[in-house]
Amino acid sequence: MRKLVYYIASTLDGFIAGPDGSDPSGPSGFWVPSEDYLQHLIEEYPETLPGPARAALGVTAEGVHFDTVIEGRKSYEVGLAAGVTDAYPHLRHLVFSRTLTESPDPAIELVADDPVATIRELKRYGGKDIWLVGGGELAGALYGEIDRVIVKLSPLTIGTGIPLFGRTAAFAPSAWRLIDHTVLESGAAFLIYDRGPGTPQLSNK
């Protein structure tokens, strides 16, 4: 069965965006991705680069991990504000919203139904994994459905902002198992965790 993968950039103090929710790596963002970070994306996760970035970088490789991307309205509107109606034209693109009534782009599928039910239905079909791009509120709503978390850990802190699972996620401790990691010379790290059984054993050391 295909997995729901929360593939997301985060600061060391656990924030995926600043307090206003804007793109942290955008033109006015607080994090400028390093050259080795971009190269790792191109080599390992080419389908997660937005269409305009793929064109600018000459990336034509099809998806290695994902064929579907999902996001919440607020996350989607970050792209809209920049004039991009479909940031991932090479993937099936679903946007969860109860307020958007008409899709700004014919390729965008608006979903007003329960996110959990929708994801469970998507998982039943064949294909590559499903990429949860954000934002935190949708990730919080889908907390129990996420099978894998890939954190692109940036070497900086910001003090406050949008947490990894939003501001309204329920308290529900869950153990995760580190299955792979890559640390770049720039200090950024890619940490891959699968949901693990039970609660982790705490060491007194």
Rosetta blueprint (number, residue, H / E / L):
1 M L
2 R L
3 K L
4 L E
5 V E
6 Y E
7 Y E
8 I E
9 A E
10 S E
11 T L
12 L L
13 D L
14 G L
15 F E
16 I E
17 A E
18 G L
19 P L
20 D L
21 G L
22 S L
23 D L
24 P L
25 S L
26 G L
27 P L
28 S L
29 G L
30 F L
31 W L
32 V L
33 P L
34 S L
35 E H
36 D H
37 Y H
38 L H
39 Q H
40 H H
41 L H
42 I H
43 E H
44 E H
45 Y L
46 P H
47 E H
48 T H
49 L L
50 P L
51 G H
52 P H
53 A H
54 R H
55 A H
56 A H
57 L H
58 G L
59 V L
60 T L
61 A L
62 E L
63 G L
64 V L
65 H L
66 F E
67 D E
68 T E
69 V E
70 I E
71 E E
72 G E
73 R H
74 K H
75 S H
76 Y H
77 E H
78 V H
79 G H
80 L H
81 A H
82 A L
83 G L
84 V L
85 T L
86 D L
87 A L
88 Y L
89 P L
90 H L
91 L L
92 R E
93 H E
94 L E
95 V E
96 F E
97 S L
98 R L
99 T L
100 L L
101 T L
102 E L
103 S L
104 P L
105 D L
106 P L
107 A L
108 I E
109 E E
110 L E
111 V E
112 A L
113 D L
114 D L
115 P H
116 V H
117 A H
118 T H
119 I H
120 R H
121 E H
122 L H
123 K H
124 R L
125 Y L
126 G L
127 G L
128 K L
129 D E
130 I E
131 W E
132 L E
133 V E
134 G E
135 G L
136 G H
137 E H
138 L H
139 A H
140 G H
141 A H
142 L L
143 Y H
144 G H
145 E H
146 I L
147 D L
148 R E
149 V E
150 I E
151 V E
152 K E
153 L E
154 S L
155 P L
156 L L
157 T L
158 I L
159 G L
160 T L
161 G L
162 I E
163 P E
164 L L
165 F L
166 G L
167 R L
168 T L
169 A L
170 A L
171 F L
172 A L
173 P L
174 S L
175 A L
176 W E
177 R E
178 L E
179 I E
180 D E
181 H E
182 T E
183 V E
184 L L
185 E L
186 S L
187 G L
188 A L
189 A E
190 F E
191 L E
192 I E
193 Y E
194 D E
195 R E
196 G L
197 P L
198 G L
199 T L
200 P L
201 Q L
202 L L
203 S L
204 N L
205 K L
